[in-house]
């Protein structure tokens, strides 16, 4: 049976036309059939059957009872491994659930497995994982495509029908870009809307949990469930979480949508610019007023991000030293030797590259010139958005500068890989919410995504506009 949405599956469950066990069996079979895509780092059908027994006892009115969810392997999960895609955490099994996964457990969802990701979420192609590359399920013949990154496994899991929703994290575009590449919906909420507690940290002032789904309605249902205040996270926002799914409204009458001139970037394909133009026309037809705007500091977003994020990574990843948990090098002759060998053997090339960059920009003599200056520029970028949102309700841009590319196409050129995030990084630096929805295809039939942004805590407006545009794509 083909399950198209959370509400459809919930109806079947409530009408006793299918059981939680049958749902689990369906997805176990599918995951085994698509093993070659390397979407899951951890998959254990016995563990799924254990969950089913627990879930069957839960009341039927739980929003996500029986709904199959894939979890990015950056979220700590009790009695399941959490590796962050790294050798250094290869043997780590947390004794607790992250805030986000606990909320999903409480609502009765089935965790079908832990999805692959770029190591410690550092990458844009899910090709830096210790556990191998994830292949985009839309790949044809013998030309494997990237699923994007860092949450490529989660995006691919939804695209391959191996779950109805998946968790991801977005630091500079790690939900929105893979959503675009895999032709699914992906939302990064306002920074602080979802607790970071129990998520392996990359860059603490940027990391934010979010979700992937097949459609906008399902994304609104999932975000509603994982959002909320958490005292264990000092950056968690204590705000009222609306009922996004019940308040969905496709009417755009009177809404002002900004089109930033700075997002017309050299090298972006004509097809993506064409899709962007189509979406603008569609919004106009639906009653929105289009306004051409400027975000003048956008050009500084990527260099700013690649100073701040590595600096925070350098600090956060200092805890992986082989002493308390995770991988430990065995042939060391002293404590210092053990630290060095453990980190040298345990981290991959991209993680080591970013730790070195971060350590350099934080070092004496360079802190003011790089890190402090980057923080000031970040403030200017955030102010650009604040100014624009005094006149606009939403901003519409492409999600990524290309469709999914060949898996190893940009592997040897970090700069080319970093440019994949050119449209997503500014919103991350500003901490504002953004969604990517599929909207058209290129000549090869690969999906192209468009991105909607809005002011802090205005997820409802984003869902409404995305819901309206989704009708075109259907």
Beta strands, then each sheet from edge to edge (+ up, - down):
strand 1: 40-42
strand 2: 68-72
strand 3: 110-115
strand 4: 165-170
strand 5: 185-188
strand 6: 208-213
strand 7: 256-260
strand 8: 289-293
strand 9: 394-398
strand 10: 434-441
strand 11: 447-453
sheet 1: 1+ 3- 2- 4- 6+ 5- 10+ 11- 9+ 7+ 8+
end
